[in-house]
Amino acid sequence: MKRLSIVMALLLAIAGLSSPGAAQEITLKLSHFVPPVAPPHATFLAPWAAKVEKASGGRLKIQIYPSMQLGGTPPQLIDQIKDGVVDIGWTLPGYTAGRFPKTEIMEMPFLHTNALGTTLALQDYYEKHLRDEYKDYHVLLLHVHGGMLVHAGKPIVKLEDYKGLKIRTPNRGGSVYLRGVGANPVGAPVPEVPQMLQKGVIDGALLPYEIANPLKIHELVKYHSELAGPQPRRGTSVFLFGMNKKKYESLPADLKRVLDDHSGRHIAPWAGQNWDDIEKPGKEAAQKAGNNFPVMPVAEVERVRAAVKPEIDKFLKDLAGAGFDANALYAEAQALVKKYTK
């Protein structure tokens, strides 16, 4: 009887260890398209992974694959997340133009103020308007970067300076702006920008400072042009930090809670402030290179706004075919950004 009791105890212990929800390590593959030296990896994605691992007591391991090391291209990452090729991905919905039309409203010109204010506004906007667009994903966070300025080989200080320039844009919001000012938009993922500048495929690029630094854009152009006034940037890009839905749903309840506690509104202030903060070292690198930082005067900014407005109106009208009131969403998005901008 004593021997039987010992055997039964061992069997119960083994069963407990192998049962669902028992303490076991789960490794999640996180893929993104920038190098590990880039600020998004170093200041947000890697620290986020470390926070999740610690909060889970080591049961969740996040293995990060920078620079598309798991294969594919940046525009394909959105489907890699949905299809389970990767467990977690960080990418731009705008790389697949037209697929997330309500999201694109947040990328319209003259809406963005700073990364913190716009990211906080985006949380309200997502909960009210975007859940249907991301029904095939488990959204960890939607956020924006610090905003796009023009990095080019010439200064942009008046409306006419744009005429005929080929300028890279990450999304259709940037294209709306560039068409309005008489430039030629060239869509491309950010890793392609340095080679495009070197080969003369483009004359400049819409980028924030933070990613321009690791790409050495300040070594390829001499001018970094902003706008005078409360909205110094031309617009922004929305980023999806998303997880494969089935993978999330397969996790034990306590590990889901760990991820939930490191998602959405819990991390939006951190992400927004981070993307504002990482602009500074990017600009400092351009300053050390001896580059120039022209600012378009207020009067010229108003001319630009007037020139771009018909393109904004046209784009919003075109979006009407997607079955929602794009003008109403644009107005609401503007109000939300204003609400959260200090």
N, C-alpha and C positions, 0 to 999 in steps of 0.2 A: 504493500500500500504506500509505503514511504517513497519507494522508487517511482511508482506511478504518479504520485503527487509532484515529484520533481520534474518528470517528463511533461506533465500537463502545464506546469508553470512555465517551462521553457517554450512550449508550443504557444501559449498565450502571449508570451513576450514577443516571440517572432511575429505572430499575427498582428500584434499592436504596432510593431515597427513597419509592417508592410501595408497597413490599412490606410484607406484614403484619409487625408488630413494629418497623418503622422508627420513628425519632423523630418523633412527631406529637402534637399537642395534642388532648386529649379533654376536653370540658367536661361535667361532671355537674351536674344540677339538684338542689339540696337544698331541700326545702320544709318549713316548720314553721308553727305557729299563733300564736306570740307575737311582739310587736313587736321591732324591732332594739335598742331600749333595754333590753329585759328581760335579766336576768342569764343565762338559758340560752343566748341568742344571743351576748351580748357576752363571756361568760367561758368558753364551751365550744364552741359550734357554729362560730363564726367562727374562734377560734384553732385548732380541729381542722382546719378547711379550709385554713388557712394552713400548718399543719404538713405536711399531705398534699401540698400544692402544692410546698413546698420539698423534701420528701423525693423527689418524683418528678422533680426538676429542671425543674419547670414544665410537664411533659407532662400532668399532671392538673390541670385547673382546676375549682374547685368554685364554682358560681354559686348563692348563697343567696337564697331567696325567702321572707322573713318574712311573718307575718300572712296566710297562705294566699293570697299574691299570684297563684298559678297557678290559683286557683279552687277551688271546693268548700268543704266545711266540715271542721272538725277531725275529726269521726268518720269522714269519708270518706277521710281521708289514708291510713289503713291499707290500703285497696284501691287507692289511687292508686300506692302503692309496689309492690304486688303486680302491678298491671296495666301498670306502666311509664309511667303518666302523669307521674310524677316518677322520677328515678333514685335519690334518697336522700330519706328522710323521717324526721322526729323526731316521735313521737306517743305517745299512750297506748293500749295495747291495751284498757284498761278502758273506753274510750269506746264499744266495741262489746261490750256485756255478754254473757257466756256464750260468746263465740267462742274465748277462750283460757282455759279453766277451770283448767288447772294453774298458769298464771301468776297467776290470781286468788288462789291460796293465799297468795302472798307479800304480798298486800294485806289479809290478815285483821287484825282488831284485835289489839293486844298481841303482835305479832310483831316489828315494826320497832323498832330502837334509834336508829341514826343512819344518815346516807346512806352513809358509808364502809363500816361494818360490814355493812349490809344489801346494798349493791351487791356487795361481795366475796363474800358468801354466795350471791348470785344467780348468780354465775358458775358455782359448783359445781352449783347447782340446775338451771341451764339445760343444762349439759353432760349431766347425768344424766336429766333429766325433760322438758325443753322442746323438744328438737330436732324432735320430731314436730309440735308446735304451730306451729313456724316453718319448716316444710319448703318453703313457697312463697316464702321470703324469704332473702336473704343478710344475716344478722344481724351488724351492726357492733358493737353493744353493747346489752345490757339493763342498766338502772340504775334507781335510785330517787331521790326528792328527800329533803329534810330531815325530812319528816313533817308531818302535818296537825294544826293547832290550830284552835280555834273562834274565828272573827272574827265578832263579833255586837254588837248594840246593848245587850246586858246581860251582866253577868258570869255565868260558869258555874262555881260553886264547890261545888255539891252535886247529887246525882242529880236531884232534883225540878226543878232549873233548866232542864232540857232539855224538860220536858213541853210538848207541843203546838207547839214551835218548828219552823218550816220552814227546813231547813238544806241548803244545796247540798252535793252529794257528787260526786266525779269517777268513782266506781266502786262496784261492789257491796260491796266491803269496807267502805267508808264507810257504805253503807246498812245493813249488818249492825249496825254500831256504833250508828247513830242509832235504828234500830228498837228495839234493846235498851234504850236509855236513855229511850224514850218520845217521841222527836222524829220529825218527818216528813221523810224524805229526799227531796231534789229533785235528780235527776241533770241535769247540764249541763256542757258544756265551759267551761274557765276564761275565755275571752274574753267570755262572756255574763254573768259574775258581777256586774260593776259595775252594769249596767242592771237586773238582777234585784233588787239591793239598793235602787237608787234608786226603783224602782216598787213596792217592798214585796212582790214575788213571793216573796222569801225573807227570813227574819229574820237569817240569818247564813250563813257558808260555812266548809267545811273546806278550808283552804289552808295551805301553808307561808308563811313570811314573804317568801321571795325573790320570788315572783310577786305577792304582795299589794302590794308596793311600786310596780311599774310600772303596776298596775291602779288605784292610788290607793285601795285598800281602807281604808287608815287614815284617809281623809277621809270615809268613808261609815259607819264604825262606830267605837265608842270603847273596845271591850273585846277583848282577845286572850287567850283562856283556855287554859292548859296544865294538865298533870297533875303532881303531885308524884311523885318516885320516878325510877327508872332509865329509864322509858319515858314521857317527858313528852308525846308526841304520840299521836293517836288511831289512827294507821296511816300508810300511805304509798301512793304510786302507782308502778307499774312503767312505765317508758318504753322504747319500742322505737326505737332508732337503727338503721334498717334500709335495705337497698338492694335494688333490683329484681334478682332472681336472674339473669335473662338478661343484664342489663346487666353485672353483675359477671363472669359467665362469658365475655362477649365481649371482655374486656380482655386485653391481652398479659400473659404470665406475670409479667413484672417489675413491672407496675403492680398486678397482683393482690397481689403481695408487699408493695408499699407500703401498700395498704389493710389487708392482714393485720397488718402491723406497727403499725397505728394502730387496732386493733380489740380487742374482747374483753378478756382479762386484761392486755394491754399498756396499755390506757387506763382500765381500771376503777378503779384507785386514784386516778388524777387526777380522774375524774368524781365518784367518791364524795366525796373531800375537797372538791372544788369546790362540790358542792351543800350540804355542811355549812358551808363558808366564806361562801357568798352569803346565808345566813340573817341574818347580822349586820347588813348595811346595811339590810335590810328591816325588822328590828326597830327599828333606830335611827331610821328614818323615822317609825315609829309613836310612838316616844318623843318625838321633836321636835314631834309634833303634840299632845303632852300627853295621850296615851291611857293606858289602864289595862291592867295585866297580871296579872290574878288567877290564882292557882295553886290547883287543887283539892287539899285535904289528903289525906294517905295513906289515912285511914279512909274518906273518901268515894270515893277511887279504888277501894278494895276493894269497896265497894258497887256501883260502876259495873261492875267486872269480873264480879261475880256476876250482875248484870242482863243483861250482854251475852252471857255464856257460852251460854245456851240458843239465842240467835240464831246464834252461831258453830256450835254443834252441828247446828242445823237446816240451815244452809247447807252444811256439809260432808256431811251426809246426802243432801241434794239433789244434790250433785255426784257421788254414787256412780253415778248414771245415766249419767255420762260415761265409765264403764268403768275407773276407777282408784280406789285406796283413798285418798280425800281426807284422812281422819284420819291415816293414816300419813305422807302428804306434809306435812301441817301440822306434825306432830311433828318430821319431819326438817328442815323449813324453820326451825323454832324453834331446833333444835340448831345448824344452820349459822350462823344469825345470832349466836347466843351464842358460837360458836367464833371468829367474826371481829370481835366487838365488844370494843374495848379499854376 
